[in-house]
Amino acid sequence: MPFENDPALIYLNSERQPGDAGTHVFIVGVGKYRYGQGQDAMAMHGQALSQLTSPPHSARAMADWFLQHFRRHDKPLTSLAMVLSEENPQGYTLPGRPELGAQAIPAATLENVEAAADRWAMRLESNPANMAVFYFCGHGIANGMNAAALLEDFGRPQRPLTPAIDLMASIAVMKNSTAREQAFFIDACRSDADDLYTNQSAIGQKLVEIVMNPAMGRRPVKQFSLFPSIRGHLAYARPNQPSVFCRSLLDAFNFAAADDRSLPGWKTRMATILDATTKLMELRVPADARDVSTPNAMNAVSFDFNEIDPPVMVHSFVSLSDHAYWQDVTVECAPDKYSAATHFRTGHETLPECYCCFPLPEGQWNIRATGLAPERRVEERDWSLRAPVVYIELEVTP
C-alpha cells in the first residue's frame, strides 16, 4: 500500500479516507554531496559541487509550513514525504510535537528518492481531484535546453550522471498522473554545466514512471513549475538559512500572493504566487545578482493553491532606491508627517538585506527615512496602505 512502509512519510492525515481528495507533498533537500568538494570520496563528476547548508533549512521550513499553515478546504493536506541529505543528519521533528522526538529521514540518494517518489505517485492516483506538490532544494545544472536536480550520490564512480532528476522529463511524465493539479517548486542553482557534461544528451532520471490510464481518457492537467533563476545562472542563497527563494515562496503563500477577488475568502493562486515571489526576491537579493535570480515559470497554468484568514495588518516592505545608503538610515512610520514615529527600524539591523517590513493597520501612513548627511535627501510622503502587502521604495536624491 502507498500509505504504508514508507520511511520518507512524515505525515499522514488519519482523518482522510484513501479515496478522498487531498494534497500530497513530496520534498527533496540535498545539502551533502557525497562525491563533491570536501569529501573523501570526491570524484571527477562531482568536483564542481560545493557542500550546501541552505537545503536542509529550506526543506524543513517548507515541511513546517505545510503542516502548520497550508489550508485548502476541498483538498486538505493528506500526506507529506521528505528525503534529506545533510552533513550531520538531524531527522525531522513535527512542529509542536517535541515530545515525539526527531524522526529519521532517508538520505536523498537516487534509490531513496525513486522509492519515495513512487509511493507519492501512487497516493496521487486515489482521486483525480488530488493536488501534487513537489519541492526540491539543492544543486541543479542546465545542460543545453535540459535541466536536472542533483541528488546526494551524483558523480558516483559508476554511472555518475544517473543520480539526478531530469526535471523536464519528470514534469512531462507527470501529465500522465491522475492528479489534475500539480505544482513544482524547483529551488536549485541552475548553473551552466555545458563544459563539464559535453555530449551528454540527458542527465538524470525521470522522477517517476507513469503510464496514462486509458480508462481516465484524455483530460486536462493543470501544471505550474517555478524556478528561482533563469537557465544557465546561479540561484541566490545564504548559508545556514532557508534560501531566498524558499523564504519568498513562504511569504507568498502566507500573505503576499493572497487576494479576495475569487470569493469566498482569501486565496493564493499560482499566477499571484509568481508575481509575489518575484517582487520579494527583488528585495532580498543584491542588486548585482538580481538579473539572474528572477523566478521564471513553465507550464504556467494558474489554479487555487491555499487559503488564508482575512488579513488584519498590511505587511509594508520599505527600501531605498540606492542601497548604498541603507545602513545609514532609520526608517520611520507615523500616522502623518507631523506625528512622532510609532514604528521604526535602523537599516544596519537588517543587513545584508536592504529593506525592512512593518506590520501596519490599513489606512494613511507617513513613511520616511532619516539619518543621511544634509546633502542627501530621502523621499517622504503619505502612503495609502491596503492589505495584504505593499512595497514602498523611497527615492534618494542629491
C-alpha positions in Angstrom: 0.0 0.0 0.0 1.3 3.5 -0.8 0.4 4.7 2.7 2.4 2.0 4.5 6.1 1.1 4.8 7.3 4.4 3.5 10.3 5.7 5.6 10.0 9.1 3.9 6.4 9.6 5.0 6.5 12.1 7.9 2.8 13.0 7.9 -0.4 11.1 7.0 -3.8 12.6 7.7 -5.6 9.8 9.5 -9.0 11.5 9.2 -9.0 11.2 5.4 -10.2 8.1 3.6 -7.9 6.7 0.9 -10.3 7.9 -1.9 -10.8 11.4 -0.5 -9.4 14.4 -2.5 -6.3 15.8 -0.8 -2.9 17.5 -1.3 0.1 15.2 -1.4 3.5 16.8 -0.9 7.0 15.5 -1.7 10.1 17.4 -0.5 13.7 16.7 -1.5 16.6 18.6 0.1 20.2 17.9 -0.8 22.9 19.7 1.2 25.5 16.9 1.3 27.1 15.7 -2.0 29.0 12.5 -1.3 31.3 12.9 -4.3 31.5 16.7 -4.1 34.0 19.2 -2.7 35.5 18.5 0.7 34.5 14.8 0.7 37.0 11.9 1.0 35.2 10.3 -2.0 35.3 13.4 -4.2 35.2 12.2 -7.8 35.7 13.8 -11.2 32.0 14.4 -12.0 31.3 15.8 -8.5 34.3 18.0 -8.0 32.3 21.1 -9.1 29.7 20.6 -6.4 30.1 22.5 -3.1 28.5 21.4 0.1 25.4 23.4 0.8 23.9 24.5 4.2 20.7 26.0 2.9 18.8 23.0 1.6 18.2 21.3 5.0 16.9 24.5 6.4 14.7 25.1 3.3 13.3 21.6 3.3 12.4 21.7 6.9 10.9 25.2 6.6 8.7 24.0 3.7 7.6 20.9 5.6 6.8 23.0 8.7 4.7 25.4 6.6 2.6 22.7 5.1 2.0 21.1 8.4 1.2 24.3 10.3 -0.3 26.7 7.7 -1.4 25.1 4.5 -5.2 25.2 4.1 -7.4 24.1 1.3 -10.9 23.1 2.3 -11.6 20.9 -0.8 -8.3 19.1 -0.7 -6.5 19.4 2.7 -3.0 18.2 3.3 -3.2 14.4 3.2 0.4 13.3 3.1 3.9 14.7 3.3 7.0 12.8 2.4 10.6 14.1 2.6 14.1 12.8 1.8 17.0 14.9 3.1 20.8 14.8 2.8 22.9 16.8 5.2 26.4 16.5 6.7 25.1 15.7 10.2 21.6 14.2 9.9 19.2 15.7 12.4 16.0 14.0 11.4 12.7 15.9 11.5 10.6 16.9 14.5 6.9 17.6 13.9 6.2 21.2 14.7 4.5 21.5 18.1 5.3 17.8 19.0 8.8 17.9 20.5 7.8 15.0 22.8 7.8 12.7 19.8 11.5 13.3 19.1 13.1 13.5 15.8 12.0 11.1 13.1 14.8 9.7 10.9 14.6 10.9 7.3 16.0 8.9 4.4 19.0 10.4 2.6 18.3 12.0 -0.8 20.1 9.3 -2.8 18.7 8.1 -6.1 17.4 4.8 -4.6 15.6 6.6 -1.8 14.2 9.4 -4.0 12.9 6.9 -6.5 11.2 4.8 -3.8 9.6 7.8 -2.1 8.5 9.3 -5.4 6.9 6.0 -6.5 4.8 5.9 -3.3 3.9 9.6 -3.7 2.7 9.0 -7.2 0.6 6.0 -6.0 -1.0 8.2 -3.4 -1.9 10.7 -6.1 -3.8 8.1 -8.1 -6.5 7.8 -5.5 -8.6 10.7 -6.8 -8.4 13.0 -9.9 -9.1 16.0 -7.6 -5.8 15.5 -5.8 -3.2 18.2 -5.9 0.5 17.2 -6.2 3.2 19.4 -4.8 6.9 18.8 -5.3 9.7 20.9 -3.8 13.4 20.4 -4.4 16.3 22.4 -2.9 19.9 21.7 -3.8 22.4 21.8 -6.8 21.0 21.9 -10.3 22.5 22.1 -13.7 21.5 23.4 -17.1 22.7 21.2 -19.9 21.7 22.7 -23.2 17.9 23.1 -23.1 17.6 20.5 -20.3 17.7 21.0 -16.5 18.5 18.5 -13.8 18.3 18.4 -10.0 21.3 16.7 -8.5 21.0 14.1 -5.7 23.4 13.1 -2.9 25.2 10.4 -4.9 25.6 12.4 -8.2 29.1 11.9 -9.5 29.5 8.3 -8.2 32.1 6.1 -9.9 29.6 4.0 -11.8 27.1 5.9 -14.0 28.0 9.2 -12.4 25.3 11.3 -14.1 22.4 9.0 -13.2 21.7 10.1 -9.6 19.7 13.2 -10.7 16.2 14.2 -11.5 15.6 15.1 -15.2 13.3 18.0 -14.5 11.8 18.5 -17.9 11.1 14.8 -18.4 9.7 14.4 -14.9 7.3 17.3 -15.3 6.2 16.0 -18.7 5.5 12.4 -17.4 3.5 13.8 -14.5 0.9 14.8 -17.1 0.0 11.1 -17.1 -0.8 11.2 -13.4 -4.4 11.1 -12.3 -3.9 14.2 -10.1 -5.2 17.2 -12.1 -3.5 20.0 -10.2 0.3 19.9 -9.9 2.8 22.4 -8.5 6.6 22.1 -8.9 8.9 24.4 -7.0 12.5 23.8 -8.1 14.8 25.7 -5.7 18.1 24.8 -7.5 21.1 26.8 -8.7 20.7 26.1 -12.4 24.3 26.8 -13.2 25.6 26.3 -16.8 27.3 22.9 -16.9 27.7 22.5 -20.6 31.5 22.4 -20.4 31.5 19.7 -17.7 29.0 17.5 -19.3 29.7 17.9 -23.0 28.0 15.4 -25.3 25.5 14.3 -22.7 22.1 14.4 -24.3 20.4 13.9 -20.9 21.4 13.9 -17.2 19.4 12.1 -14.6 16.2 10.0 -14.5 12.5 10.8 -14.5 11.2 11.2 -11.0 8.5 8.7 -11.7 7.3 6.3 -14.4 3.6 6.8 -15.1 1.6 5.3 -18.0 -1.6 7.1 -18.7 -4.7 5.1 -17.6 -6.8 4.7 -20.7 -9.9 4.5 -18.5 -9.3 8.1 -17.5 -9.3 9.3 -21.0 -7.5 12.5 -22.1 -8.2 15.2 -19.6 -6.5 18.5 -18.9 -3.8 18.5 -16.2 -3.0 21.9 -14.7 0.7 22.2 -14.1 2.7 25.1 -12.7 6.5 24.9 -12.4 8.5 27.7 -10.8 12.3 28.1 -10.8 14.3 30.7 -8.9 16.7 31.7 -11.7 16.9 31.8 -15.4 18.6 28.8 -17.1 22.3 28.9 -17.0 22.7 31.1 -14.0 23.3 30.5 -10.3 20.4 30.9 -7.9 21.0 33.0 -4.8 21.1 31.6 -1.2 22.5 32.4 2.2 24.5 30.0 4.4 22.7 28.2 7.2 19.3 29.8 6.3 16.4 28.8 4.2 17.1 30.0 0.7 15.8 33.4 -0.5 13.5 31.5 -2.9 12.1 29.4 -0.1 11.5 32.4 2.2 9.9 34.3 -0.7 7.7 31.4 -1.5 6.5 31.0 2.1 5.8 34.7 2.4 3.8 34.5 -0.9 1.8 31.5 0.5 1.2 33.2 3.8 0.1 36.7 2.7 1.8 38.3 -0.3 0.0 36.3 -3.0 -3.4 36.4 -1.4 -6.5 38.3 -2.5 -10.2 38.1 -2.1 -11.2 38.5 -5.7 -12.2 34.8 -6.0 -14.9 34.6 -3.4 -15.4 33.2 -0.9 -12.5 34.1 1.2 -8.8 35.0 0.7 -6.8 32.7 -1.6 -3.5 32.4 -3.3 -3.3 31.3 -6.9 -0.3 30.2 -9.0 -0.3 33.4 -11.0 -0.2 35.6 -7.9 2.5 33.3 -6.3 4.7 34.0 -9.3 4.2 37.8 -9.1 4.7 37.9 -5.3 7.7 35.7 -5.3 9.4 37.8 -8.0 8.8 41.0 -6.0 10.0 39.6 -2.7 13.2 38.2 -4.4 13.9 41.6 -5.9 14.0 42.9 -2.4 16.2 40.2 -1.0 19.0 39.6 -3.4 21.8 42.0 -4.0 21.5 44.4 -7.0 24.3 42.6 -8.9 22.5 39.3 -8.6 19.0 40.5 -9.3 19.0 40.0 -13.0 20.0 36.3 -12.7 17.8 35.5 -9.7 14.4 36.3 -11.3 11.8 33.5 -10.8 10.5 32.1 -14.0 7.6 29.8 -14.6 7.0 26.9 -17.0 3.6 25.3 -17.8 2.2 28.3 -16.1 -1.5 27.3 -15.7 -3.0 29.1 -12.7 -5.2 27.4 -10.1 -6.0 27.9 -6.5 -3.3 26.9 -4.1 -4.2 27.7 -0.5 -6.5 29.8 1.7 -5.7 32.3 4.4 -7.6 34.2 7.1 -8.7 37.7 6.1 -5.6 39.9 6.8 -5.9 42.5 9.6 -2.5 44.1 9.0 -0.6 45.3 6.0 2.9 43.8 5.5 4.7 47.0 4.5 8.1 46.5 2.9 10.2 49.6 2.7 13.5 50.0 0.8 15.6 52.8 -0.7 16.3 53.4 -4.4 20.0 53.4 -3.6 21.1 50.5 -1.3 24.4 52.2 -0.7 22.8 54.4 1.9 20.6 51.8 3.6 22.9 51.2 6.6 22.9 54.9 7.5 19.2 55.4 7.7 16.4 54.9 10.2 13.0 54.1 8.6 10.1 55.6 10.4 6.3 55.1 10.1 3.9 57.7 11.6 0.2 58.4 11.2 1.1 61.7 9.5 4.1 63.9 8.7 3.7 65.9 11.9 3.5 63.0 14.3 6.2 61.1 16.0 7.0 57.7 14.6 5.1 54.7 16.1 7.3 52.2 14.2 10.9 52.5 13.3 13.9 50.3 12.3 17.6 51.2 11.6 19.0 50.0 8.3 22.1 48.4 9.8 19.9 46.0 11.8 18.6 44.3 8.6 21.9 43.9 6.8 22.9 42.2 4.5 19.3 42.7 3.2 18.4 46.3 2.5 14.8 46.5 3.4 12.5 46.3 6.5 9.0 45.2 6.9 6.4 46.7 9.2 3.0 45.2 10.1 0.7 48.3 9.9 -3.1 48.8 10.0 -4.7 49.8 6.8 -5.0 53.5 6.1 -2.8 56.5 5.5 0.8 56.4 6.8 3.7 58.7 6.6 6.8 56.7 5.6 10.2 58.5 5.9 13.9 57.8 6.4 16.3 59.9 8.5 20.0 59.9 9.2 21.6 60.8 5.9 24.0 63.7 5.5 22.4 67.1 4.7 23.4 66.9 1.0 21.3 63.9 0.5 17.5 63.8 0.7 15.2 60.8 1.1 11.6 61.0 -0.2 9.0 61.5 2.5 5.3 61.1 1.6 2.0 59.7 2.8 1.0 56.3 1.5 -2.4 54.6 1.5 -1.8 51.1 2.7 -4.1 48.2 1.9 -3.8 44.6 2.9 -2.2 42.2 2.5 1.1 43.8 1.3 2.6 47.0 -0.1 6.1 47.6 -1.5 7.5 51.1 -0.9 10.7 52.3 -2.4 11.9 55.7 -1.0 13.8 57.8 -3.6 17.2 59.0 -2.6 18.2 62.3 -4.3 21.3 64.6 -4.1 
